[in-house]
Each structure stands twice: as C-alpha cells, then as structure tokens.
C-alpha cells in the first residue's frame, strides 16, 4: 500500500488481548501492521461518515 501523504507519523500504544496481538504480529510483518491498522481506521471513519449522511437524508425524506 503506497503512502497517501507525507503526513508526520505518531507512535500509539494499543492495548489488545494477547491472542490478538500475537496474531497481528504473525499475520503482518514489521512495517505492515501500522498500514493495516491505519487502513482499518480510515475505512471505519469513512463508513461512519456515510452512515451520518444516510441518516440526514432519511430525516429529509420524512
């Protein structure tokens, strides 16, 4: 996944169950984990924005 921008990066600590953290390390090599987490968060953000727009449109229809 190519980086979208030259935005500065910030280190974040995630508290995950040990089994999930172990799987994350096994499934995604070093350097790919951050990309995966960022992609998931941005996808969630997009879905939330779509949901908010859908709710606003539903209110307009009634």
trRosetta pair geometry for C-beta under 8 A, 3 or more apart (Angstrom, degrees):
i j d omega theta_ij theta_ji phi_ij phi_ji
1 35 5.1 153 58 -178 128 132
1 39 6.7 -97 -131 -68 170 130
3 6 7.5 82 128 -80 128 44
4 7 7.9 7 80 5 88 113
9 34 7.7 22 -151 177 131 149
14 37 7.6 -131 -48 -133 152 149
16 20 4.4 -113 168 87 115 117
16 21 4.5 144 84 -58 118 90
16 24 7.1 40 104 -5 169 141
17 20 4.7 85 62 8 85 106
17 21 7.0 -160 89 -7 40 88
18 21 5.7 -57 -146 39 32 110
18 22 6.2 34 156 -21 67 106
19 22 5.7 -51 -146 35 30 113
19 23 6.4 30 154 -17 63 105
20 23 5.8 -55 -149 37 31 110
20 24 6.3 36 152 -23 65 105
21 24 5.6 -51 -146 33 32 114
21 25 6.5 31 156 -16 64 105
22 25 6.0 -57 -152 37 30 109
22 26 6.3 24 153 -15 65 112
23 26 5.6 -61 -145 42 31 109
23 27 5.7 20 163 -13 71 115
24 27 6.2 -59 -133 43 23 103
24 28 6.0 -29 -179 32 62 110
24 33 6.0 72 164 -129 103 115
25 28 7.3 -76 -124 59 14 72
25 33 7.4 -11 -94 -80 47 138
28 32 4.4 -141 -174 98 94 105
28 33 4.5 131 109 -80 130 68
28 36 5.4 -92 -109 -7 156 148
29 32 5.1 67 60 16 70 120
29 33 7.9 -138 85 -32 28 83
30 33 7.1 -30 -126 0 32 108
31 34 7.1 -54 -165 26 28 103
31 35 7.5 21 145 -8 58 110
32 35 5.4 -57 -156 40 46 114
32 36 6.1 49 149 -24 75 105
33 36 5.7 -58 -152 36 31 111
33 37 6.3 26 156 -15 67 107
34 37 5.8 -55 -144 39 31 108
34 38 6.1 31 157 -19 66 109
35 38 5.8 -56 -145 39 28 111
35 39 6.2 30 155 -22 64 108
36 39 5.8 -55 -148 35 28 112
36 40 6.5 27 155 -18 63 106
37 40 5.8 -56 -149 36 31 112
37 41 6.3 29 155 -17 65 107
38 41 5.8 -57 -147 38 30 110
38 42 6.2 26 157 -15 66 109
39 42 6.0 -58 -145 40 28 107
39 43 6.2 29 155 -20 64 108
40 43 5.7 -55 -146 37 28 112
40 44 6.4 31 154 -19 63 106
41 44 5.7 -54 -150 36 31 113
41 45 6.4 35 151 -21 65 104
42 45 5.4 -48 -146 34 35 115
42 46 6.4 38 153 -21 65 103
43 46 5.7 -51 -149 35 32 113
43 47 6.4 32 152 -18 64 106
44 47 5.7 -55 -148 37 31 111
44 48 6.4 33 153 -20 65 105
45 48 5.8 -55 -151 35 30 112
45 49 6.5 29 152 -18 64 105
46 49 5.8 -56 -151 36 32 111
46 50 6.4 32 152 -18 66 105
47 50 5.6 -52 -147 36 33 112
47 51 6.3 36 153 -21 65 106
48 51 5.6 -54 -148 36 31 114
48 52 6.4 33 153 -20 64 104
49 52 5.7 -51 -149 34 32 112
49 53 6.5 31 153 -17 64 105
50 53 5.8 -57 -151 37 32 111
50 54 6.3 34 151 -20 66 106
51 54 5.6 -53 -147 36 31 113
51 55 6.4 33 154 -19 64 104
52 55 5.7 -53 -149 35 31 112
52 56 6.5 31 153 -19 64 105
53 56 5.7 -53 -149 35 33 112
53 57 6.4 31 153 -18 65 106
54 57 5.7 -56 -148 38 31 110
54 58 6.4 35 153 -22 65 104
55 58 5.6 -51 -148 33 32 114
55 59 6.6 34 153 -20 63 103
56 59 5.8 -53 -153 33 33 112
56 60 6.7 34 149 -20 64 105
57 60 5.5 -52 -150 34 36 114
57 61 6.6 39 152 -23 66 103
58 61 5.8 -53 -151 30 33 113
58 62 6.9 16 158 -8 64 107
59 62 6.4 -67 -151 40 31 100
